[in-house]
Amino acid sequence: MTAAERLVTWAWGLRLGDVPAAARQAATRHLLDGYACAVAAVRHTAALPAVTVAREAGGPPEATVIASAGGRIGAPAAAFANGVLVHALDFDDTHAGGLVHATAPVLPVALAVGEEVGARGAEVLVAALAGYEAICRLGAAVPHGFHARGLHATSVCGTFAAAVVASRLYGLSEAEAVHSLGIAGSQAGGLLEFLNTGGSTKQLHPGFAAQAGITAARLARAGATGPPGVLDGGYGLYAALLGRPGLDPFPDLGERWEVTRITVKPYPACQLVHAALDAARLLPPGAAAGPLVVETHPDAAPIVCGPGKEHPATPYQAKFSLPWSVAAMIIDGEVTAATYHRVDRPDVLDLAARIGTRVAGSGGVAADQPCRILDATGAVLAEVPRSSGGPDDPGRNGLVRRKALANGASPELVSAFTDLADLPDLVGVTGGSR
């Protein structure tokens, strides 16, 4: 069997009763977190172009754009808009091993297709669980591999996860689902060139992935075919994009649940600066006098450090600037979505210019890095073993609930996601925060 066939065989045999309680709880936690991130994006008008284009695309009244008036539109268009909304503030979760935003492509498809077909909450949850395992494992098979090639792993891997979720909810046969993955592979991409300009393309990537996954599933249902070796074949995903043919990303499906290893973000910024932000919160009074040195993982340095990062030109560049974000934390004592509304603040720019970085290997992956902040003499002023919100943080559920309510989700919506497996359908979930 090919890797795609193994994934589908496992996913199509998956039943909610087979899923450990920790994995079920993790999935509902992250679905709620993703929905709340989308609501926050609506409040901050962070994805207007995507919502506008999705509404222009229209389509039959199949699915809802999160927290948006105007009625239902076609499921592919709604999933595109919602994928962009989830990711627009860079506030959505991250799987450290795969360096993927797991929920951004999974939630939009689960909601859009689930609403379209009238799926029960338990069916939506199982499909989402299959999608979570797919995207996390596809990225983690070669840690930082896609990013090193200039590819956004969320976009690349999310397209396949979206196809799995859509195919399961549409009730495709196993053979059709494998074809949907093969079709999805020809749509998998997403370039990191935005890092050099601050362009908004990264925000669009999960939307593209979600829309592509639904389209792939519909094409397979209509009779289109795709190669079963789309992942591990000689011209498959890993061979074509990473030069690694034959790679198996699914060695132990159902034995280890990667959904439980997803990190919740307390800050709306690149995950690779989160450990530094946590350390900055611990700095003693007077740290703003600088100069300071922040240690960073070698894989993170090209993305969030380097010449010019201390003076971002756009909010999105600031979210990928370790010096600027740390300076804002030191001065304000917090980093929120509003922090990035003004990137020209003289006080933040002045301190950011006095924050240097130093590469320090930790032996782990970049998104699960320790961080130390030192003064000019090399004395350690603050340090953390890893960023907060991760798998070993017992406060993740509380963090998500507080974050959801702060972002504008209603208590009823929080309860709906908590009890997702018991819902007869998605009415009240997709439209619960208007």
C-alpha positions in Angstrom: 0.0 0.0 0.0 1.1 3.5 -0.7 1.2 6.2 2.1 -2.0 7.7 0.8 -3.8 4.3 0.8 -2.6 3.6 4.4 -3.9 7.0 5.5 -7.3 6.4 4.0 -7.6 2.9 5.2 -7.0 4.1 8.8 -9.2 7.2 8.5 -12.1 5.3 7.0 -11.9 2.7 9.8 -11.8 5.3 12.5 -14.7 5.4 14.9 -15.2 8.0 17.7 -15.3 5.2 20.3 -11.7 4.2 19.3 -10.3 7.7 20.0 -8.7 8.3 23.4 -10.4 10.9 25.5 -7.3 13.1 25.4 -7.4 13.2 21.6 -11.1 13.9 21.5 -10.7 16.8 24.0 -7.7 18.1 22.0 -9.7 18.2 18.8 -12.6 20.1 20.3 -10.2 22.4 22.0 -8.4 23.3 18.8 -11.6 23.6 16.7 -12.9 26.1 19.3 -9.6 27.9 19.2 -9.7 28.1 15.4 -13.2 29.4 15.4 -12.4 32.1 18.0 -9.4 33.2 15.9 -11.7 33.6 12.9 -14.2 35.7 15.0 -11.3 37.9 16.1 -10.2 38.3 12.5 -13.7 39.5 11.6 -13.6 42.0 14.5 -10.2 43.3 13.3 -11.3 43.4 9.6 -8.2 41.2 8.9 -9.4 39.2 6.0 -11.8 41.5 4.0 -10.4 40.7 0.6 -10.9 37.0 1.1 -14.4 37.3 2.4 -15.3 39.7 -0.4 -14.0 37.4 -3.1 -15.7 34.4 -1.5 -19.0 36.2 -1.5 -18.5 37.3 -5.1 -17.9 33.6 -6.0 -21.3 32.8 -4.4 -22.7 29.4 -5.2 -25.6 27.5 -3.8 -26.5 28.1 -0.1 -24.4 25.4 1.4 -22.2 26.9 4.1 -21.7 29.9 6.3 -18.8 32.4 6.5 -17.9 32.6 10.1 -19.4 35.6 12.0 -20.5 37.1 8.7 -23.9 38.4 7.5 -25.1 37.8 4.0 -26.4 34.3 4.0 -24.8 31.0 3.0 -22.7 30.5 -0.1 -21.0 27.5 -1.8 -19.0 25.2 0.5 -15.7 25.7 -1.4 -16.0 29.5 -1.2 -17.0 29.5 2.4 -14.1 27.2 3.3 -11.7 29.5 1.5 -13.0 32.6 3.4 -13.0 30.7 6.7 -9.5 29.4 6.2 -8.2 32.9 5.7 -10.1 34.1 8.7 -8.7 31.5 11.0 -5.1 32.3 10.0 -5.4 36.1 9.3 -4.1 37.3 12.7 -1.5 34.5 13.0 -3.2 33.7 16.3 -4.1 30.1 15.4 -2.5 26.9 16.8 0.8 25.3 15.7 2.1 21.7 15.7 5.7 22.2 16.6 7.0 19.0 15.0 5.5 19.7 11.6 5.6 23.5 11.9 2.1 23.6 10.6 -1.0 25.5 11.6 -3.1 22.5 12.0 -6.6 23.9 12.5 -6.5 26.6 9.7 -7.2 24.1 6.9 -9.1 21.5 8.9 -11.8 23.6 10.6 -13.0 25.4 7.5 -13.6 22.1 5.6 -15.1 20.3 8.6 -17.6 23.2 9.1 -18.4 23.9 5.4 -18.9 20.3 4.3 -20.4 19.3 7.6 -23.0 22.1 7.2 -23.5 21.2 3.5 -24.3 17.6 4.1 -26.0 18.0 7.5 -23.5 16.0 9.3 -23.8 15.2 13.0 -21.3 16.6 15.4 -19.7 13.2 16.0 -19.1 12.8 12.2 -17.6 16.2 12.0 -15.3 15.5 14.9 -14.1 12.2 13.5 -13.4 13.8 10.1 -11.5 16.6 11.8 -9.4 14.1 13.8 -8.4 12.3 10.6 -7.5 15.7 9.1 -5.4 16.7 12.2 -3.4 13.5 12.1 -2.8 13.9 8.4 -1.5 17.5 8.4 0.6 17.1 11.6 2.3 13.9 10.4 2.8 15.1 6.8 4.7 18.1 8.1 6.6 16.3 10.9 8.0 13.6 8.6 10.7 16.1 7.6 10.9 18.7 10.4 11.4 22.2 8.9 11.9 20.5 5.5 9.3 22.5 3.6 10.2 25.8 5.1 13.9 25.2 4.3 12.8 24.9 0.6 10.8 28.2 0.8 7.4 26.4 1.1 4.7 27.0 3.7 4.1 23.6 5.2 0.6 24.6 6.4 -0.4 25.2 2.8 1.3 22.2 1.3 0.2 19.6 3.9 -3.1 21.3 4.6 -4.3 20.6 1.1 -4.1 16.8 1.8 -5.7 17.2 5.2 -8.6 19.2 3.7 -9.1 16.4 1.1 -9.3 13.8 3.8 -11.8 15.8 5.9 -14.0 16.6 2.8 -13.9 13.0 1.5 -14.9 11.5 4.8 -17.8 13.9 5.2 -19.0 13.4 1.6 -19.0 9.7 2.2 -16.6 8.8 -0.6 -15.4 5.2 -0.9 -11.8 4.5 0.1 -10.8 4.3 -3.6 -12.4 7.7 -4.3 -10.7 9.2 -1.2 -7.3 8.0 -2.4 -8.0 9.7 -5.8 -8.9 12.9 -3.9 -5.5 12.9 -2.3 -3.9 12.3 -5.6 -5.8 15.2 -7.1 -5.1 17.4 -4.1 -1.3 16.8 -4.6 -1.4 18.8 -7.8 -2.7 21.8 -5.9 -0.3 21.7 -2.9 1.9 24.7 -2.6 2.5 28.1 -0.9 5.6 30.2 -1.1 7.4 31.9 1.8 8.4 34.9 -0.3 6.0 37.1 1.7 8.7 37.1 4.4 10.7 39.5 2.3 7.9 41.9 1.6 5.2 41.6 4.3 2.7 40.6 1.6 -0.6 39.0 2.8 -0.2 35.8 0.8 0.5 33.7 3.9 -2.9 34.6 5.3 -4.5 33.2 2.1 -2.7 29.8 2.2 -5.0 27.9 4.5 -8.0 29.2 2.5 -6.4 27.9 -0.7 -5.8 24.5 1.0 -9.3 24.2 2.3 -10.9 25.1 -1.0 -8.5 22.8 -2.9 -9.4 19.9 -0.6 -13.1 20.2 -1.1 -12.6 20.6 -4.9 -10.4 17.5 -5.0 -13.0 15.5 -3.1 -15.8 16.6 -5.4 -13.7 15.8 -8.5 -13.0 12.3 -7.1 -16.7 11.8 -6.4 -17.5 12.9 -10.0 -15.0 10.3 -11.4 -11.7 12.1 -11.7 -8.6 10.1 -10.7 -5.3 10.8 -9.0 -2.1 8.9 -8.4 -2.1 6.8 -5.2 1.7 7.5 -4.9 1.0 11.2 -4.6 2.9 11.3 -1.2 5.7 8.7 -1.4 6.0 8.0 -5.1 8.9 8.8 -7.4 7.3 12.1 -8.4 5.2 12.4 -5.3 5.1 15.1 -2.6 8.3 14.3 -0.8 10.3 13.5 -3.9 9.3 16.5 -6.0 9.4 19.1 -3.2 12.0 17.8 -0.8 14.0 15.2 -2.8 12.9 12.4 -0.4 11.1 9.7 -2.4 9.6 6.8 -0.5 9.2 8.6 2.8 6.5 7.2 5.0 4.8 9.9 7.2 2.2 7.4 8.7 4.1 4.7 10.6 1.9 4.4 13.7 -1.5 5.9 13.0 -3.9 5.3 15.9 -1.1 4.5 18.3 0.1 8.0 18.9 -2.2 11.0 18.5 -0.4 14.1 17.2 -3.5 16.2 17.8 -2.6 16.1 21.5 0.8 17.8 20.6 -0.6 20.9 19.1 0.3 24.2 20.8 -2.3 26.9 21.5 -1.0 30.4 20.8 -1.3 33.0 23.5 0.2 35.7 21.1 -0.9 36.6 17.6 2.5 36.3 16.1 4.8 33.7 14.4 5.2 30.7 16.7 9.0 31.0 16.3 9.0 34.2 18.5 6.7 32.8 21.2 9.4 31.5 23.5 11.2 34.8 23.3 7.9 36.6 24.2 7.4 34.4 27.2 11.0 35.1 28.3 10.5 38.8 27.8 7.6 38.7 30.2 10.0 37.6 32.9 12.6 40.4 32.4 13.4 42.5 35.5 12.4 46.2 35.6 14.7 48.4 33.6 15.3 45.9 30.8 14.0 48.4 28.3 17.3 50.2 28.7 19.0 47.5 26.6 21.0 46.3 24.8 19.8 42.7 24.9 20.6 39.5 23.2 18.0 36.9 22.5 19.0 33.3 21.7 17.1 31.6 18.9 17.0 28.2 17.2 19.1 28.0 14.0 16.0 27.1 11.9 14.1 30.0 13.3 16.8 32.6 12.7 16.3 33.1 8.9 12.6 33.6 9.4 12.4 35.9 12.5 15.8 37.4 12.8 18.3 39.1 10.5 19.1 42.5 9.0 16.0 44.8 8.7 13.8 42.7 11.0 14.1 45.4 13.7 12.3 47.8 11.4 9.2 46.1 9.9 7.3 47.9 7.3 3.9 46.1 7.7 2.0 44.5 10.6 2.7 41.0 9.1 6.4 41.7 8.9 6.3 42.7 12.6 4.6 39.4 13.5 7.7 37.7 12.0 10.2 40.0 13.7 11.7 38.7 16.9 13.3 42.1 17.9 10.2 44.2 17.2 7.8 41.7 19.0 10.1 41.4 22.0 10.5 45.1 22.2 6.7 45.6 22.2 6.3 43.0 25.0 9.0 44.7 27.1 7.4 48.1 26.7 3.7 47.2 26.9 3.8 44.1 29.1 1.6 42.2 26.6 1.3 41.4 23.0 -2.2 41.3 21.5 -3.8 41.7 18.1 -3.8 45.5 18.7 -0.1 45.5 19.2 0.5 45.1 15.5 -1.8 47.8 14.4 1.0 50.4 14.5 4.5 49.2 13.5 6.0 52.7 13.4 6.0 53.4 17.2 9.3 55.2 18.0 9.6 53.6 21.4 9.3 50.1 20.1 11.6 50.7 17.1 14.2 52.3 19.3 14.3 49.3 21.6 14.1 46.8 18.8 17.3 48.3 17.3 19.0 47.5 20.6 17.9 43.8 20.7 20.3 41.5 19.0 20.0 37.8 18.4 22.3 34.8 18.7 21.9 31.4 17.2 21.9 28.7 19.9 21.0 25.1 18.9 18.7 23.3 21.3 18.6 19.8 19.7 14.9 20.1 19.2 12.6 21.6 16.6 12.4 25.3 16.1 8.8 25.7 17.3 9.6 23.9 20.6 12.7 25.8 21.5 14.0 27.1 24.8 14.9 30.7 25.0 17.3 32.9 27.0 17.6 36.7 27.0 21.0 38.0 28.0 22.4 41.5 28.8 25.4 43.0 27.1 27.8 41.2 29.5 26.3 37.7 28.7 24.4 37.4 32.0 21.1 35.6 31.7 18.2 37.9 32.6 15.3 35.5 31.7 14.8 32.1 30.3 12.1 29.6 29.5 12.4 25.9 28.5 9.8 26.3 25.7 6.8 28.5 24.8 3.6 28.4 26.7 0.4 26.7 25.4 2.2 23.5 24.4 1.5 19.8 25.1 3.0 20.0 28.6 1.1 23.2 29.6 -1.8 22.1 31.9 -3.6 25.4 31.3 -4.3 24.9 27.6 -8.0 24.3 28.0 -8.4 27.4 30.1 -6.3 29.5 27.8 -8.5 28.5 24.8 -11.7 29.3 26.7 -10.4 32.7 27.8 -9.1 33.4 24.4 -12.4 32.5 22.7 -14.4 34.7 25.0 -12.0 37.6 24.7 -12.1 37.3 20.9 -15.9 37.6 20.9 -17.2 34.0 21.0 -20.3 33.6 23.0 -20.5 31.3 26.0 -23.1 29.2 24.1 -20.6 28.8 21.2 -17.9 27.7 23.6 -20.3 25.1 25.0 -21.3 23.9 21.5 -17.7 23.1 20.6 -17.1 21.4 24.0 -20.1 19.2 23.3 -19.5 18.8 19.6 -19.7 15.0 19.6 -23.3 15.3 20.9 -24.7 17.9 18.5 -27.3 16.6 16.0 -26.0 19.1 13.4 -23.9 22.3 13.0 -26.8 24.8 13.3 -25.8 27.3 16.0 -22.1 26.5 15.6 -21.5 28.0 12.2 -23.7 31.0 12.8 -23.3 31.2 16.6 -21.2 34.4 16.8 -22.9 36.8 14.4 
